[in-house]
């Protein structure tokens, strides 16, 4: 069974990013993936301390990433970029945790969501992640996503479904050893 780790880059439960994440994880679960999430809000700021001086939450984060076959990373766009908390969390992992693993970015914003999607994609690729298909980019999320877990826009719903299918297909290929390693 493919294991997917969901990451809410907005940190706040119930945010649009969190609802979008829950929607995509629901699609993946319906297609047979085992999905879990990790609360990156428990992580300290990266400050250069040696690993043996970091709190247990960092080891738990790295282990959750190592155990995953792929990632769904939901992010809002704050001031034209991904939130600092999400960047901080991604800075705690590297190739041993993310190398060769497919990822999907779900970016939502009240304005332009594309800058955050680009930021997350760039960082994940830098640490060895494999883009798992098209990013789900939902700008003007108040209209396109609405207040619930389901997208208000049929186009956003279709994009989320197609992106989830692409991610799961790549994760399955990786699990079968049919994708190159990091």
Secondary structure, 3 states (H helix, E strand, C coil): CCEEEEEECCCCCCCHHHHHHHHHHHHHHHCCCEEEEECHHHCCCCCCCCHHHCCHHHHHHHHHHHHCCEEEEEEECECCECCHHHHHHHHCCCHHHHCCCEEEEEEECCCCCHHHHHHHHHHHHHCCCEECCCCEEECCHHHHCCCCCCCCCHHHHHHHHHHHHHHHHHHHHHHCCCCCCC
